Amino acid sequence: MKCEICGKTPQSGHNVSHSKRHTLRRSLPNVHRTKIMVEGEPVRVKICTRCLRTQYKTPR
């Protein structure tokens, strides 16, 4: 679970209940395996959806 473009990895934090007990939790990045164009040829990479969205927004 790591984005090959921005390097985003799982993060840890706490669930906090109504009684304020803290238990550990993990937030996983939304990583998808997709093809993107790199130097004119398609390459299969694992990237997060934020980077995938940015790829579509940049002018070609």
Buried (B, 14 or more C-beta within 10 A) or exposed (E): EEBBBEEBEEEEEEEEEEEEEEEEEEEEBEBEEBEBEEEEEEEEBBBBEBBBEEBEEEEE
